[in-house]
Amino acid sequence: MSIKKSLYYGKTRRKVDELWFEMSVINKLCSDHYTIEAEITGFPEIHNRSMTRCVEIEEREKNETNPAYPSIKKTIEAWSEFDVLVNAMAYFRQHLRAYIEAHPKIKLYEKIEGNLEALEIDDIFWTHDCVPD
């Protein structure tokens, strides 16, 4: 089972773009080694390129005439299934926070019953429920 979540972002509710966070099925490589594929689709290509590792950019530019950057992807490895899920969520949060900090006028929205409702980043990633005071 893969996990897929969509959000919307934009300066106003009238002009928004859709943003997808997707995690693949957890792969068990051995008794204590797990991986998961995490992908973010929907950010502008210039942002995706800036968040891609230099080695990957050099490889793409060497092999492709006009490389495209439609998404940001990463294979996350950990010692347990829980750890790969938590690390994938941290990966999503890190990229979303970086985009919002680079574009302070951008707001986040979620579609609820056909209407776009404003969100804060803490509404999406409820870390305060996991960490004791």
VMD Tcl script that draws the C-alpha trace (Angstrom):
set ca {
  {0.00 0.00 0.00}
  {1.38 3.37 -0.92}
  {0.43 6.55 0.91}
  {-0.52 9.63 -1.09}
  {-1.61 13.02 0.28}
  {-2.51 16.14 -1.65}
  {-2.42 19.77 -0.53}
  {-2.81 23.06 -2.32}
  {-0.57 26.11 -2.15}
  {-0.79 29.63 -3.50}
  {-1.01 33.29 -2.62}
  {-4.82 33.21 -2.63}
  {-7.52 30.54 -2.74}
  {-8.38 31.53 -6.30}
  {-5.01 30.60 -7.74}
  {-3.58 27.47 -6.20}
  {-1.38 24.62 -7.37}
  {-1.70 21.03 -6.21}
  {1.10 19.43 -4.23}
  {1.42 15.65 -3.80}
  {3.35 13.78 -1.12}
  {3.74 10.08 -1.87}
  {5.40 7.19 -0.06}
  {5.84 3.75 -1.60}
  {5.35 0.42 0.06}
  {8.00 -0.27 2.70}
  {10.66 -2.65 1.40}
  {12.31 -5.05 3.84}
  {15.87 -5.69 2.66}
  {16.87 -7.88 5.61}
  {15.84 -8.42 9.22}
  {16.75 -4.90 10.35}
  {17.04 -2.84 7.17}
  {14.05 -1.15 5.52}
  {13.63 1.36 2.69}
  {10.85 3.55 1.38}
  {10.58 5.80 -1.68}
  {9.45 9.35 -0.87}
  {8.35 11.69 -3.67}
  {7.07 15.28 -3.75}
  {5.32 16.43 -6.93}
  {3.86 19.86 -7.60}
  {6.55 22.36 -6.70}
  {7.91 24.50 -9.58}
  {10.74 22.85 -11.51}
  {13.21 25.57 -10.50}
  {12.60 24.71 -6.83}
  {12.90 20.97 -7.52}
  {16.22 21.58 -9.30}
  {17.54 23.67 -6.42}
  {16.65 20.90 -3.94}
  {18.27 18.14 -6.05}
  {21.78 16.98 -5.18}
  {24.55 18.46 -7.35}
  {25.74 14.98 -8.37}
  {22.29 14.13 -9.75}
  {22.06 17.47 -11.58}
  {25.48 16.98 -13.20}
  {24.52 13.44 -14.28}
  {21.22 14.59 -15.79}
  {22.78 17.53 -17.61}
  {25.48 15.25 -19.02}
  {23.02 12.62 -20.28}
  {19.95 14.70 -21.22}
  {19.73 17.72 -23.51}
  {16.96 19.49 -21.53}
  {16.63 17.72 -18.18}
  {13.27 18.12 -16.45}
  {12.72 18.26 -12.70}
  {9.03 17.38 -12.24}
  {9.47 16.03 -8.72}
  {11.83 15.53 -5.81}
  {12.55 11.89 -4.92}
  {14.57 10.12 -2.29}
  {15.06 6.56 -1.08}
  {15.03 6.58 2.70}
  {16.71 3.81 4.69}
  {16.29 2.94 8.37}
  {16.46 0.08 10.85}
  {12.70 -0.34 11.35}
  {9.43 0.19 9.49}
  {8.44 2.92 11.93}
  {11.72 4.77 11.40}
  {11.39 4.85 7.60}
  {7.85 6.26 7.90}
  {8.93 8.93 10.39}
  {11.96 9.85 8.28}
  {9.82 10.10 5.13}
  {7.43 12.46 6.94}
  {10.41 14.51 8.14}
  {11.66 14.66 4.55}
  {8.27 16.01 3.39}
  {8.12 18.54 6.22}
  {11.67 19.76 5.55}
  {10.94 20.44 1.87}
  {7.59 22.08 2.56}
  {9.11 24.32 5.24}
  {12.00 25.28 2.93}
  {9.55 26.24 0.17}
  {7.39 28.30 2.52}
  {10.44 30.09 3.98}
  {11.65 30.92 0.46}
  {8.16 32.19 -0.51}
  {6.67 33.85 2.59}
  {3.45 34.98 0.83}
  {2.50 31.38 -0.02}
  {-0.32 29.85 2.00}
  {-1.31 26.21 2.36}
  {-4.81 24.85 1.79}
  {-6.63 21.55 2.05}
  {-9.80 20.69 0.17}
  {-12.56 19.89 2.67}
  {-16.06 19.23 1.33}
  {-15.22 21.04 -1.92}
  {-13.85 24.18 -0.22}
  {-10.22 25.17 0.29}
  {-9.51 25.60 4.00}
  {-6.36 27.39 5.16}
  {-3.71 25.30 6.95}
  {-0.54 25.89 8.90}
  {2.41 23.55 8.52}
  {1.76 22.28 12.07}
  {-1.76 21.26 11.00}
  {-0.24 18.93 8.41}
  {2.53 17.43 10.55}
  {1.26 17.01 14.10}
  {4.61 16.47 15.75}
  {3.39 17.99 19.02}
  {1.18 14.91 19.53}
  {4.22 12.61 19.36}
  {6.58 14.55 21.61}
  {5.83 14.88 25.36}
  {5.99 18.34 26.95}
}
mol new
graphics top color blue
foreach p $ca { graphics top sphere $p radius 0.5 }
foreach p [lrange $ca 0 end-1] q [lrange $ca 1 end] { graphics top cylinder $p $q radius 0.2 }
display resetview
